[in-house]
Amino acid sequence: MNLTITDAASSFYINEIPLKEGDTLRLFVRVGGIGSGGFSVGVIKELHQKTSYIVTKQGVDFFVNEDDFWYIDGMTIHFDEDMDYLEFISPKFEQIDHPDFEDE
């Protein structure tokens, strides 16, 4: 499992949620609703498990549980301040919202 969260992305989450040093934020696979029907990355404040993959940025643990490794593994999460846009980049899928599992 590998996950990159840029400094800009961690600052975005810390300021928007808000989070403080010692907090933990789970990143998970979220299935979109009516109209989109695609996948995205959801977030929720909760405690990590022993088997979670953890990235610590600015004193906050961002983590992924094993059930969500398939989607988030290899992903880079970046916040583009100029566009005010949170970007999710995955080398595994051409379209991150509608992954083509045959490409794996």
C-alpha positions as CSV (number, residue, x, y, z in Angstrom):
1,M,0.0,0.0,0.0
2,N,1.3,3.4,-0.9
3,L,-0.4,6.8,-0.5
4,T,0.9,10.3,-1.1
5,I,-0.8,13.3,0.6
6,T,0.8,16.6,-0.4
7,D,1.3,19.3,2.1
8,A,-1.3,21.4,0.4
9,A,-3.9,18.6,0.7
10,S,-3.2,17.9,4.3
11,S,-3.5,21.6,5.1
12,F,-6.8,21.7,3.2
13,Y,-8.3,18.8,5.3
14,I,-6.9,20.3,8.5
15,N,-8.4,23.7,7.9
16,E,-11.7,22.6,6.4
17,I,-12.8,19.8,8.8
18,P,-11.1,21.2,11.1
19,L,-8.4,18.8,12.5
20,K,-5.8,19.3,15.2
21,E,-2.6,17.5,16.1
22,G,-3.3,13.9,17.3
23,D,-6.6,13.6,15.3
24,T,-7.1,10.7,12.9
25,L,-8.9,10.8,9.6
26,R,-10.0,7.7,7.6
27,L,-9.9,7.8,3.8
28,F,-12.3,5.3,2.3
29,V,-13.9,4.3,-1.0
30,R,-17.2,6.1,-1.4
31,V,-19.8,5.2,-4.1
32,G,-21.5,8.2,-5.6
33,G,-25.2,8.8,-5.6
34,I,-27.8,9.4,-8.3
35,G,-26.3,11.0,-11.3
36,S,-22.7,10.2,-10.7
37,G,-22.8,6.6,-9.7
38,G,-19.0,6.6,-9.6
39,F,-16.3,6.1,-6.9
40,S,-14.6,8.8,-4.9
41,V,-12.6,9.1,-1.7
42,G,-14.7,9.8,1.5
43,V,-13.4,11.0,4.8
44,I,-14.5,10.4,8.4
45,K,-12.9,11.1,11.7
46,E,-12.4,7.8,13.5
47,L,-9.6,5.7,15.0
48,H,-7.4,3.5,12.8
49,Q,-7.0,-0.3,13.2
50,K,-3.8,-2.3,13.7
51,T,-3.8,-3.2,10.0
52,S,-4.5,0.4,8.7
53,Y,-2.0,2.1,6.4
54,I,-1.1,5.4,8.0
55,V,0.4,8.6,6.6
56,T,1.1,11.3,9.2
57,K,1.1,14.9,8.0
58,Q,1.3,18.0,10.3
59,G,0.6,15.8,13.4
60,V,-2.6,14.2,11.9
61,D,-2.9,10.5,11.0
62,F,-4.5,10.0,7.6
63,F,-5.3,6.3,7.2
64,V,-6.8,3.7,5.0
65,N,-8.2,0.4,6.1
66,E,-7.5,-2.9,4.3
67,D,-10.9,-3.0,2.6
68,D,-10.1,0.2,0.7
69,F,-6.5,-0.6,-0.4
70,W,-7.7,-1.8,-3.8
71,Y,-8.8,1.7,-4.8
72,I,-6.5,4.1,-2.8
73,D,-3.2,2.2,-3.2
74,G,-0.8,4.3,-5.3
75,M,-3.0,7.4,-5.1
76,T,-1.7,11.0,-4.7
77,I,-4.1,13.5,-3.1
78,H,-3.2,17.1,-3.9
79,F,-5.0,20.4,-3.3
80,D,-4.5,22.9,-6.2
81,E,-4.8,26.2,-4.4
82,D,-5.0,28.2,-7.6
83,M,-8.1,26.3,-8.8
84,D,-9.4,25.6,-5.2
85,Y,-9.7,22.0,-6.2
86,L,-8.9,18.7,-4.4
87,E,-7.3,16.4,-6.9
88,F,-7.1,12.6,-6.7
89,I,-4.5,11.0,-9.0
90,S,-4.2,7.2,-9.4
91,P,-1.8,5.5,-11.8
92,K,-4.0,2.3,-11.6
93,F,-7.1,3.8,-13.2
94,E,-7.6,6.0,-16.2
95,Q,-10.9,7.3,-14.8
96,I,-10.8,7.4,-11.1
97,D,-14.6,7.8,-10.7
98,H,-15.3,4.8,-13.0
99,P,-12.2,2.5,-12.6
100,D,-11.7,0.0,-15.4
101,F,-10.7,-3.2,-13.4
102,E,-9.4,-4.9,-16.5
103,D,-6.5,-2.4,-16.6
104,E,-5.1,-3.7,-13.2
